[in-house]
Amino acid sequence: MSEIRIRRQHSLGLERARQVAWDWAEQAERSLDMACTVLEGETSDTVEFSRSGAHGRLIVAADHFDLQAKLGFLLGVFSHRIEAEIEGNLDRLLGAAQSVLPGR
């Protein structure tokens, strides 16, 4: 089983970070056929995601995202490609969100 870990710092605050996470989850559902569930908390949220051969979670905090995913044997062969796609999607969403912050 392959594991993917991605951590990104940001300065969005929790409310804006939540929106980025929801946008990411919607993209994952559409493009990766993931089933996503958002669990809201007071200081952080968790986006749980799964599909055949993969599952994981994205922790959404006021100052960072922490993604951990486990890939089964068949998807594990493509782990570098999958990790690059997840990073690209998350980085694009973060970049777009940070560019609309006041003072930028």
N, C-alpha and C positions, 0 to 999 in steps of 0.2 A: 504494500500500500504506500503510495507517494503522499507527501504532505507539502502543502503550499502555505507559506506565512508571508503576509504583507503588512507592513505598518507604515502609515503616513501621518505626519504631523500636519496640523492646519490651525488657522486662527478664525474659524467660522463661528464658533459658539455652537451650543447644542441645537438650537432651533434650525439654523441653516444647515448644520451637519445632518440633521434628520432628513431634510429635504433631499440632500445629495444621496443619502443612503437609500431613500425610497426610490429615487430616480435610478440608482444602480440596481436595486432589486427588480424594478420593472424591466430594465434592459436584460437582466439575467433571465427573467422569466420568458421574455420574447426570444432572445437570441440563443440562449443556452438550454432552454426547456427546463429551467429550474422551478421548483415550487418554493416560494419564499414566504416566511412568516415574520412579522415585525413585533417584537416584544418591547414596549415602551417602559422606561424606568425614569426615576427622578433625575439621576445624574448621568445616565447613559442608556442607550437602547441596544438591543441585540437583533440582528437580522439573521434568522436561521434559514439555510437554503439546502435543498437536496434534489437529486435526480438519480436515476439508475447509475450506479458506479461512482457517485460523488456526493459528499455532504460537508457542511461546514457552518461557520458563523462569522458574522461581521459585527464587531463591537463598535458602536458609534458613541464617541464622547465629545465634549465641548472642544477638545484640542487635538484629538487624534482618531484615526480609524485603525482597527486591528483585525485583520482577516486571517482566518485559519480554515483550510479546506483539506479534506482527505479524499484522494482519488483511488478507486479500485484498480485492479491489475490492468484492465484493458485501457482505461483512461490514463493510467500512470505512465504509459509509453509516451503520451503527448503532454506530460506535465510541464515541460518548459514552454511549449506553445500556449497551453492553457493559462499558465501563470502570466505570460507576457500579455495575453488578451485581457485578463482581469486587471492587471496593472494599468494597461492603456486606457481601459474604460474608466477606472477609478480616477486616474490622473486627469483625464479629460474633464470629467465631472467636477473634480476639485478645482482645476484651473478655471473653469467657467464660473464656478461659485465664488472663488476668491477674486476674480476680476470685477465682480459687481459689488464688492464690499464698499461701503462709504470711505471716501478718502483715497480711492484708487483710480 
